[in-house]
Amino acid sequence: MFLHITKARYIEDHKIYFEFNNGEKGIVDFKGVLKGKVFEPHKDINFFKNFILNPPTIEWSNHTDLAPEFILELVKKESEYAL
């Protein structure tokens, strides 16, 4: 089975809630994660929160996206820190 994001909802700041087709779900704080020139616009919260769900992942208006596997890895790391 290929991993897909099935739901993505902006929470606050640089946080997004995700649900995946494998049943996993959780929140990722992207602050400090999105680095490099291509992600400069994402520092602006108004730009960041205006993503679209474009399965299998999310996408912003400048055509940047992240692999769902990478996002799931971040979800799992966030869950470990919460324990």
Secondary structure as UniProt FT lines:
FT   STRAND          5..12
FT   TURN            13..14
FT   STRAND          15..20
FT   TURN            21..22
FT   STRAND          25..29
FT   TURN            31..33
FT   HELIX           37..43
FT   HELIX           45..48
FT   STRAND          52..54
FT   TURN            55..56
FT   STRAND          57..59
FT   TURN            61..62
FT   HELIX           68..82
//
